Amino acid sequence: MSIVVEATYENGVLKPAEPLPLAEHEKVRVTVESQPDRVPQAYGIIGWRGTHEELEQILVEAEEIEDFS
């Protein structure tokens, strides 16, 4: 069986966002894949006052510059 769930890493433990259909003490294999952040981690620190659409446009333009480099 293979399932995909979102989880949060807190204090050294992965905490699933929803209950898992597993038996108590069942052994599993875990693959961890970070979700790419579309918004820089500094979001909130810089006091952004623009709209979501403006931020998306800035991100699109930044990706185009990276692709051009």
N, C-alpha and C positions, 0 to 999 in steps of 0.2 A: 504494500500500500504506500502511496506517495501523496502527501498533502503539502500545501503551501499556506503558511500563516505569517502574519506580521507579528513581530515581537519587539520588546524594548529591553535593552541591556541596562540593568541597574544593579549596582553593588556586586558585580561579578556573577550575576544570574540573568539568564534570558527569561523574560516574562511574556508569554504569548498573549496576544490581544483578545483571544477567545479560548474557551475550553478545548482541549484536544481529545479526540476519540481514541484514547489509549487506556490500556489496563494499568493499574497501579504497578509500579516497578518494571514495566515493559521496557526493554532495551530498544533504542532507536539509533539511527545514524543521522547526524545533523550536518547540513551544509549551510554556512552562514554567508549571506550576500548582502552587503550594505546597499541601501537604497540611495541612488544618486540624489543629491540635494539640488533642486532647481533654484533655490534661494540660498545665497551665500550664508555661511554660518554666522556672519556678523549682522544678519538681519535683526533689526530692533535696536542695535547699538548705534547705528548711524542716524537714527531718527527719520527714516524714510517717510515722506509726506505724499508721495505720488500714488497713483492707482496701480492695481494689480496688472492691468493691461500695459501700462508704461514700463513696469518692471520686466514683464515678459518680453517686451520689445528690446529693452536694453540687453537682456540675456541672449536673445536671438542675434543681435548685432555683435555681441562679444564672441559668440560661437563662430560667426562668420569671419571675424578677425583671426581667431585661432586657426580656422580651416585655411585661411589665406596665407598664414605664416609658414 
